[in-house]
Amino acid sequence: MEPVYYSVMPSPVGPLTLRWSGCALTGLSFDSGAIRARRRTWILDDATLAPAREQLDEYFRGARGTFDLPLRFEGTSFQQRVWRALLEIPLGSTTSYGELALRLGQPKWPGAQEVGAALNQNPIAVIAPCHRVIGADGSLTGFGGGLERKRWLLTHEGWPAPAATAAQTSLLLFDRPDTRD
């Protein structure tokens, strides 16, 4: 079994946990209790993950629109097809669950639900931009990191998101690094 290396970095949407195994990035998650629990068996290694951290920092500063990192998706063949298709959605663009299903040769129904289920398991958030998949009516739906993060990421990329409500402006909470372990 290959060792798993990890690094935690601050970001405007909260702490991110990056995971590396073999010669590729295998995970990018919004840091959570579940992720922190798994880290107990991983090896902290900021140096191995420095290129990924640097590219993410450039993305969050608005200086990078695409990533140039080796990625390894671990999941079913259908999930991997969905996650790879995400890499083709350009910065500042969105697609719907149904449109993505059609691109993958699936019927719009129930393909949109199958795509949604695969997106819910996306192991490499932000870089495999599942946040760019929205409802057919243009609404922000379903995002494992929370709709506030999805709105922030899309707005950061230039998507004309509707004005945020007072409840949605709680994004300032994401600016504070979570120091609990």
Buried (B, 14 or more C-beta within 10 A) or exposed (E): EEEBBBBBBBBBBBBBBBBBBEEBBBBBBBBBEEBBEBBEEBEEBEEBBEBBBEBBBEBBEEEBEEBEBEBBBBBEEBBBBBBEBBBEBEBEEBBBBBBBBBBBEBEBEEBBEBBBBBBEBBBBBBBBBBBBBBBEEEEBBBBBBBBBBBBBBBBBBEBEBEEBEEEBEEBEEBEEEBEEE
